[in-house]
Every structure is written in C-alpha cells, then in structure tokens.
Amino acid sequence: MYLLVCIPAYNEEGVIGDLIKKTLSLADSVVVCDDGSSDLTSKE
C-alpha cells in the first residue's frame, strides 16, 4: 500500500518544515497545497 498525504498550508512558515519531516516518517509522499501565503511557507 502507498500512502500520500496532502497538507493544506497558509502562512505556516516555521511550522511546515517540521510537519513535512514528521509526516514523511509515516507516509510515502507528502503534497503541500499552499494557497498564496504571504510569508515564506513555500521556501520551507
């Protein structure tokens, strides 16, 4: 079985990087959907 997790994100700079790392320890892939954040969420 293959597990892909989709995480919605909006202005989650400082949080999203650790969340992705923790999620990857449980899932095969992670997709982050950033809906126009005004911070550096997409850079993490």
N, C-alpha and C positions, 0 to 999 in steps of 0.2 A: 504494500500500500504506500502511496505517495501522498504526503501532506503538504499543502501550500496554504500559507496564512496571509490574509490581506489585512493590513493595518491602515485605517484612515488616520490622517495626521493634519493638524492645523496649528501652526505656531508651537511646535513641540521641541524646539532647539534645547539641547541639554538633556533631553529625556529619550529621544527616539533612538539614538545610537545604542544605548544600553538595552533598550527594549528589543531592538533587532537582534542583538547578540544573544540575549536570553531566549528569544523565540526560536532562533536557529538551532539552539541546543535541543529543541523539541520537534521542530518541523524540518522538512527538506528544503523548502524555499519560503521566502518572505517577499511580498509585494507591498510597498508603502504607497498609498494614494494621498499625495499632498495637494490640497485644493487651494493653491495660491497663498501659502504662508508668507507673512511679511518679515519673518526672521530667517535664520539660517538653517531651518529644518532640512531643506533639500541638500545641503552640503554635508550633513552628517550621514 
